[in-house]
Amino acid sequence: MADVTNDLIYDVMQVMQSRLGTIEEGVREVRGVVRALRTTVHGVQEDLHNLYEAFSALDTRVSRIERRLDIINVPAS
């Protein structure tokens, strides 16, 4: 079995520290991407909310027009 020396431990720790630095950099990049995606998803949710509001307003208007023109389809019971 090889002798474990302080120099060997130091070399291994340096390599580990370097790899940890690379991992930290990767995590920073992923955080940035996630932040951008979160902003995009928030925008899409806001757009959908606006579309639902517009659809609801149009549906209300069409219902009112149908009542005024007396063209409401009443299902047979």
Secondary structure, DSSP 8 states (H G I E B T S, - for coil): -----HHHHHHHHHHHHHHHHHHHHHHHHHHHHHHHHHHHHHHHHHHHHHHHHHHHHHHHHHHHHHHHHT-------
